[in-house]
Amino acid sequence: VSEVRRGLRKAAEADAHGVLLYVDSPGGGVTDSDAIYQLVRDFRREHPEKDVLTLFGDVAASGGYYVGVAGERIFARRTTITGSI
């Protein structure tokens, strides 16, 4: 959670068009997943000029999927394994 928070702070200050949120996770704790989801949603609300896109890696399941839906759009490789909570 702290790493994502730091990354979003840097992205807010950077001269960038947006953020690519890379998710490669089989899930994890719901509390951490929810905290990251909220950080990304808040970032989007506070910086509407910056796009937030999600790229799923090998696995984006459960909490990983939850984090991913905070972005504007999800991209997945054809070999990505993903699923809902």
N, C-alpha and C positions, 0 to 999 in steps of 0.2 A: 504494500500500500504506500509506504513512504517513497519507494522508488518511482512509482507512478505519479505521486504528488510532485516530486522534484521535477520529473520530466514535463509535466503539464505547466509548471511554473516557468520553466525554461522556454517552452513553446509559446507561452503567453507573451514573453518578452522578446522573442526572436522575430526577425523579419521573415516569417514563413507563412505560406498560404494555409497550412494545416498540419495535422498530426496523423501519423499512421500508427495505429494501435495494433501491435503484433501480439496475438494470443496463441500460445501453444501450451495448453494445460488440460489435464484430465478432470479438473474441478478444483477441489480444495474446500476450505471452510466458507460457509455461506456469509459469515460476517465480513471477512476480507473481500469476498466477491462483491457484496453489496456496497462496501466502502469505496471500492474502485469504480463501480457503476455510478455511484453518486458523484465522485470526483469528475468523471468524464462528462456526466450530464451537466454539472455546474460549469465546467469549462465551456461547453457548447453554449450554454445560456449567457455566460459572461463575455464570450468571444464569438459572436455569430458570424463574423467575417472569416473565421478559420474553419476549414472543413476538418471533420474527424472521421477517418475511415478505418475500418477494422480488417485486418488480414489474419485469417486462421492458419495456423501451422499444421503439424501432423495431427494434433488432437485439440479440439475445443469443445469440451463436453461439460455438462452441469454448470458449475460456477464460471468456467471459461466461456461458455456460451452466454451466460448472463452478463458478464463483463462486455462481451462483444456487441450486444444489442444496444449498448449506450451510444455507439457511434451512429453516424448517419447512414452508413452503408457497410455491408459485410461482403468481403471477398474470401473465397475458399478455394483451395486447390482441389482438383478432382479426386485426390487421394486423402483429403482431410476427413477425419472421423469426427463427427459432431453430433450433438444431441441435446435435448432439453434437460432441465432440472428434474 
